[in-house]
Amino acid sequence: MIYGYARVSTGAQDLTSQLAQLKVAGCEKVYREKLTGTTADRPQLQRLIAKLAPGDVVIIPAVDRLSRDTTDLLLIAREMQKAGAGIRSLAEPFLDTTSDFAEIVFAILGVAAKLERRRILDRTARGRADAKAKGVKFGRKVGGTAARNRGSPTSPRPSPRGEGDFGAVSAWPGECVNTVG
């Protein structure tokens, strides 16, 4: 049987392109996941591995869809090989674990995937630093509407003596008279 495995890192991302590639490649059943590839703890991947039988082939759109960690990639590949299945990558056509050089190819591709992940993190950090330098603020917005702040311990409270008069803060339950004044 020819299986496919498609994965994106977050629920906001789309699998459409990967699913189309796997369909064209002749996959009879495709397992799909919306979880990070930095961990091997992925339920659909585990279901796929459990279904594998000798002679099966798993097709992936690219090696980083299977894993971004060299150790995990090699463990996943070994599990599939123990089941008697082969792995093929559409983005790396030379990748075919039925060849004698399968482990060498996986090690090289795993390192490449890990390096790409580092490049992504570096680009993201540079982008954040550039945005900060331009004055972009990160995190939650300060203040906001009274409805959103209602009940918050730091929300502005109405004063019986008028707006901006903080002498009346002690009238609120649980606050000490000497806190503000």
C-alpha positions as CSV (number, residue, x, y, z in Angstrom):
1,M,0.0,0.0,0.0
2,I,1.2,3.5,-0.7
3,Y,0.6,5.9,2.2
4,G,1.1,9.6,2.4
5,Y,1.9,11.8,5.4
6,A,1.2,15.5,5.4
7,R,2.0,17.8,8.3
8,V,1.8,21.5,9.1
9,S,3.0,23.1,12.3
10,T,-0.1,25.0,13.4
11,G,-3.9,24.8,13.0
12,A,-3.8,28.1,11.1
13,Q,-1.8,26.6,8.3
14,D,-3.2,24.7,5.3
15,L,-2.5,21.2,4.1
16,T,-4.1,21.6,0.7
17,S,-0.9,21.8,-1.3
18,Q,0.7,18.8,0.4
19,L,-2.5,16.7,0.0
20,A,-2.6,17.6,-3.7
21,Q,1.1,16.5,-4.2
22,L,0.5,13.2,-2.3
23,K,-2.6,12.5,-4.4
24,V,-0.7,13.0,-7.7
25,A,2.1,10.7,-6.3
26,G,-0.5,7.9,-6.0
27,C,-1.1,7.7,-2.3
28,E,-4.0,5.5,-1.4
29,K,-4.4,6.8,2.1
30,V,-3.0,10.0,3.6
31,Y,-2.4,10.6,7.3
32,R,-2.5,14.3,8.1
33,E,-1.5,16.3,11.1
34,K,-1.4,19.9,12.4
35,L,1.3,19.7,15.0
36,T,4.9,20.8,15.3
37,G,7.6,18.6,13.7
38,T,10.0,19.2,16.5
39,T,8.6,16.2,18.4
40,A,8.0,12.6,17.4
41,D,4.9,12.5,19.6
42,R,2.3,12.9,16.9
43,P,-0.8,10.6,17.0
44,Q,-1.4,10.4,13.2
45,L,2.3,9.5,12.6
46,Q,2.1,6.8,15.2
47,R,-1.1,5.4,13.6
48,L,0.6,5.4,10.3
49,I,3.6,3.5,11.6
50,A,1.3,1.0,13.4
51,K,-0.5,0.3,10.0
52,L,2.7,-0.4,8.0
53,A,3.4,-3.8,6.6
54,P,6.2,-5.2,4.5
55,G,6.3,-3.7,1.1
56,D,4.4,-0.6,2.0
57,V,5.7,2.8,1.0
58,V,5.3,6.1,2.8
59,I,5.5,9.2,0.7
60,I,6.2,12.6,2.2
61,P,6.1,16.0,0.5
62,A,9.5,16.9,2.1
63,V,11.7,15.4,4.8
64,D,11.0,18.2,7.2
65,R,7.3,17.2,7.2
66,L,8.4,13.9,8.8
67,S,10.7,15.5,11.4
68,R,13.0,18.5,11.9
69,D,15.2,16.7,14.5
70,T,17.9,14.4,13.2
71,T,17.5,11.9,16.0
72,D,13.7,11.7,15.7
73,L,14.0,11.4,11.9
74,L,16.3,8.4,12.2
75,L,14.1,6.8,14.9
76,I,11.0,7.3,12.7
77,A,12.8,5.9,9.7
78,R,14.0,2.9,11.6
79,E,10.5,2.1,12.9
80,M,9.2,2.2,9.3
81,Q,12.1,0.0,8.1
82,K,11.4,-2.5,10.9
83,A,7.8,-2.7,9.6
84,G,9.3,-3.5,6.2
85,A,8.2,-0.2,4.7
86,G,10.1,2.3,2.6
87,I,10.0,6.1,2.6
88,R,10.1,8.5,-0.4
89,S,10.3,12.3,-0.3
90,L,8.8,14.3,-3.2
91,A,11.0,17.3,-2.6
92,E,14.1,15.2,-2.3
93,P,13.7,12.6,-5.2
94,F,16.9,10.9,-4.4
95,L,15.5,9.9,-1.0
96,D,14.4,6.3,-1.0
97,T,15.0,4.2,2.1
98,T,14.9,1.0,0.1
99,S,18.4,1.8,-1.2
100,D,21.7,0.8,0.6
101,F,22.4,4.5,1.4
102,A,19.2,5.2,3.2
103,E,20.7,6.0,6.6
104,I,23.4,8.3,5.2
105,V,20.8,10.2,3.2
106,F,18.5,10.6,6.2
107,A,21.3,11.8,8.4
108,I,22.2,14.5,5.9
109,L,18.6,15.6,5.3
110,G,17.9,15.6,9.0
111,V,20.8,18.0,9.6
112,A,19.7,20.1,6.7
113,A,16.1,20.3,8.2
114,K,17.6,21.3,11.6
115,L,19.7,24.0,10.0
116,E,16.7,25.3,8.2
117,R,14.8,25.5,11.5
118,R,17.6,27.5,13.0
119,R,17.6,29.9,10.0
120,I,13.8,30.4,10.5
121,L,14.3,31.2,14.2
122,D,17.2,33.6,13.3
123,R,15.0,35.4,10.6
124,T,12.2,35.6,13.1
125,A,14.4,37.1,15.8
126,R,15.9,39.6,13.3
127,G,12.4,40.6,12.3
128,R,11.4,41.2,15.9
129,A,14.5,43.2,16.6
130,D,13.9,45.3,13.5
131,A,10.3,45.9,14.5
132,K,11.3,46.9,18.0
133,A,13.9,49.3,16.6
134,K,11.0,50.9,14.6
135,G,9.0,51.3,17.7
136,V,6.6,48.4,17.4
137,K,5.3,47.3,20.8
138,F,4.9,43.6,21.6
139,G,2.6,42.0,24.1
140,R,-0.8,43.0,25.5
141,K,-2.0,46.5,25.0
142,V,-2.0,48.7,28.1
143,G,-5.4,50.0,29.2
144,G,-8.4,49.4,27.0
145,T,-12.1,49.6,27.4
146,A,-13.7,49.6,30.8
147,A,-15.7,46.5,29.8
148,R,-12.5,44.5,29.1
149,N,-10.9,45.8,32.3
150,R,-13.9,45.3,34.6
151,G,-13.0,43.1,37.5
152,S,-9.3,43.4,36.9
153,P,-7.3,44.3,40.0
154,T,-5.4,46.9,38.0
155,S,-8.4,48.4,36.3
156,P,-9.3,52.1,36.8
157,R,-12.0,52.4,39.4
158,P,-14.6,55.1,39.5
159,S,-14.1,57.6,42.3
160,P,-17.0,58.8,44.5
161,R,-15.3,62.2,44.6
162,G,-14.8,62.5,40.9
163,E,-12.5,61.3,38.1
164,G,-8.8,61.3,38.8
165,D,-9.3,61.5,42.6
166,F,-7.4,58.5,44.0
167,G,-8.1,59.3,47.6
168,A,-11.3,57.2,47.4
169,V,-9.5,54.0,46.4
170,S,-9.7,52.8,50.0
171,A,-13.5,52.6,49.7
172,W,-13.0,49.5,47.6
173,P,-13.1,46.1,49.4
174,G,-9.8,44.5,50.3
175,E,-7.7,47.7,49.9
176,C,-5.9,49.4,52.7
177,V,-6.6,53.0,53.5
178,N,-2.9,53.8,53.4
179,T,-2.3,52.2,50.0
180,V,-2.8,55.4,47.9
181,G,-3.3,58.8,49.2
